């Protein structure tokens, strides 16, 4: 960290400048234009520093950007990769690895006018209108942001998912990211559009080996059309040496419903931002989060519940635990725009501090510019209830098992919001493992 | 009072005077220093107050630190930059009764009109008053009775002359001169304020009270208050403030330091009613205040209660450092804003000692086109085993052009802490309004009743007479905000 130190003056994040822009020549003109616009913006916006409120607790300089080289654009794999244990549960499975990507149609839903799952490059040709309208589209409120623009300009794998009007895919799409090559920066980009009255489930799973040092900068955009239902769950199980910056955006139109679960269990340093705009009357958003920082893990999450329209509803529940030298930060904002009346917004952040040396911070905020509404938030901190522990021990459980049980119970409220049973089971396993014997 | 009323010169003659009845100007001959700020002015202030040499040096050091500080911009308030060279830092009434002279009759009438008894009398006998007019304390009542118990209650200037060793020991020990921009400015130029010292084991028999009045034009008020409660002592202190109604803004930058030793308790109550400016945001006081208490000894307690209904801009975070084991910090606040007022207020509770606990109850009411923000921090350090905090901050919105923001920060660094935080923002409840109105009460009174209920948790913490005053004050302020 000598020459390439990050500072507010530098236009570029180390490693991400003109020379590292992905080869653009053979891409559709639409994507070229979008990337160029994003790059121009990325260059304009000052890099965040630890003096910015949002980054005060996670110094941008703690990301060793200079140690990473952006991964090359991914091409299709010749052969199907070994199937994962959950593949059969989904209509479509997308596998992404260092070698390339593969899209597998389990239910015969691709092609024709049913479900669309293809690369952004293909989509820019087949569905240019949608890509034009939604990529870097209206979900991007409160712009510009350095890392959103960076993700838009530099993504090395872009995926487009589209459920046409009135289609229903409750099994939905699984995207598996498995990266192993140390020293590379991976930049997945996802655009998902759910048409009018349609229903779609998307699950994402990120993993890397414990020893691989990786940087991931992910950017997602979700759109739920009129009366649509979008269920999204992402399970982040990166190895212990992975850095992750995530910039995620969702927008719900009239009568739409977004259910969005973020499960953060892996990685060394994670800095995630989730914005959900309930943008038209009767739109609903249910945002849930689970995080568990142990060892030296650092998890910083920021959520924005944006009520840009009257008669909208949002409900947020983020639950976290810290242990060892883990440090978690939750920053939440409910923002009601002028005129956004009859809004009902709720935000709850519960924190378990399981051992001395661990630390949890919470900054739940409200910014209200309208009058006829109801917004509230709550935050709690504490260890497990000694009475409950005593009760379980008096029934013959060891202290370790009793503690594990209570931690599981604490998280169950969020786990129950995950759409797939196997993913729920996986998270329970992770939590159990992280509790270990020492809790 | 009606016969004396006409003798007061009213600067504006509109209906607004009714609303802010403290908006008059008193015609008192003043001893003033020229506008502007430099080392000579600071030396002059120090000389006027006949301060010891070390105090002058202390002020100059603070001034040098202030010059190096950046102008704070983080609060959710907007105003044109303050021209610190266009402010008069010292203005005191010429006739000083404390130095053997007679009290200026105009001054006596001013405090009479404000309802502040500067001469001892039976009415409000339970309160000892220190009255500060611009840069000078002009009267302190009940001093002999207090002195018998060993309690020192006097103005800061007198304390510096009569008890320099005590002042030197405690001044700046809670809010160091370089703490923040306005604290540094205050440390350099502070004029008067109160000094209270409650010796070991003494329970102060009356409420101590300081009344701050800004009168002179283009003057800033930089009060400095220091309250020390020794082992096992108890004191309840009340502060009130008003200012004339003027078109330009005036700066009030105070520093208040509270120190509670083992087993001591300090209860600090404020009713702040500075002039808030008119409908267009013209004029009003900038209220940039640093207030901090330090629970130094075990089992000590510091409690802040504030009712903030005035000032064009408020920037104020009465805080408690809970260092002694088992110490208790409390913050009860009602902040009301209307017209174009801006308030960014809240508290900090820093838990250091074991078994420390803190309570924060904040009620914000925004009306008109005002901006009302709560900003608070609860910090539990690793040493604060079994620390406990409960925070509840509620905001009520009256009208559709006002803003309500809540910015809490909670940091927990021990697994033994229990922290609960809750906040709500909502419109005044339609059901409640309907219910009260259906019982034959008009909308304005109904609103007032509901707002009163909303603030009850805070008002009940105020000393009795003050509580009644605060309720009346809020009613008066609400009168022009409904509809």
Interface residues (C-beta under 8 A of the other chain):
Chain A: X338 X339 X341 X351 X353 X354 X355 X356 X357 X358 X359 X360 X361 X362 X363 X364 X365 X366 X367 X368 X369 X370 X371 X372 X373 X374 X375 X376 X377 X378 X379 X380 X381 X382 X383
Chain B: X380 X382 X395 X397 X398 X399 X400 X402 X403 X404 X405 X406 X407 X408 X409 X410 X411 X412 X413 X414 X415 X416 X417 X418 X419 X420 X421 X422 X423 X424 X425 X426 X427
